[in-house]
Amino acid sequence: MKILTLALGLFALAGATAGQAAALNIPRNAKVVSADGREIGLVNRVLTSGEDVTGIRVIIGSRSVTVGADKLSLDGEIVKTSLTKKEVERLP
């Protein structure tokens, strides 16, 4: 499994400022779980601007959606979002 090393700014969740991004290892195809505890899909791509992570692309069925970094946290190799599954399904 290929590991992506990146800096993920968890501004709202961790109270970090733009210059205080936490270094995390996110496995490719990591499971993404919603705020209501339901499995949403898999990490397809990590989106960045310079060295800052701006979000992830999540594969849901046959399409992918973007979840912003301010809605994410990491628990081991599982990515958690503060959004419900229904909210994520409505994202572009």
N, C-alpha and C positions, 0 to 999 in steps of 0.2 A: 504494500500500500504506500503510495507516494505521499509524503508529508509536506504540506505547504507551511513555511514559517512566515509569519506576518505580524504586523503590529495592529491590534484591534482596539480602537478607541471606544470605550464603553461609557460615553459621556453621561448619559442620563442614569445608567445603572450603577456606575462606579463613582460618579462625581468627579471624573477626570476632566482636565482641561485638554485643549488640542495638543499641547506639548507633552502630555503624560499618557501616552498610549501604552497598553500592557502588551508584552510580547507573548504570543500564543502559538501553539502548533495545532493546526486544524487538518486532520486527515482528509484527503480527497475522498469524496463520496460519504462524508460524515453524515450521520443521521441528524435531521432537524426536527425538534419537538416543539409544539405550540405551548402557549400559556395554560391551555386547558389539558395538557398532558398527552395530546394526541400526536402520533408521528405524522409529520407533514410530507417529508421527502428527503432528498439527498443534496448535499452541497455540490453544485456543478462548477462554480467559479467564484473566486474571491475578487471583488471589485476594489480598486485602489485609485488614489489620487496622490501621486508622489509616493511617500512612504506610509500614508494614512489609508486605512481600510475604510471605504465608504459603505460597503454592504456585501451581500453574497447573492448569487443566483442559485435558486433552489429548484430542483427538478420535481414537478408535481404531475404525475401521470405522463402525458405526452408533451407537456409544455414546461417552461421555467418562468419564475417570477423573481423580482428583486426585493430583498428585505434589507432595510437600512441598518448600518452598524449600531445606531442608537437603540435598536430593538433587539439586540443580540447579547447573549452571554455564552460562556463555554463551561461545560461540566464534564471533565474528562475528555472523551472523544465525541461527546454529544453537544451539538449546538442547540441552544434554547432561545426561543423568541418570546417577547412579551405580548405578541399578538395571538389571537385565537386561530384555530385552523380556518374558520370561515373568513376571517379578516385577511389571512394570507392568500386564500384562494381568490380573493377579489383584487389582489395587487396586479399591476401590469407586468 
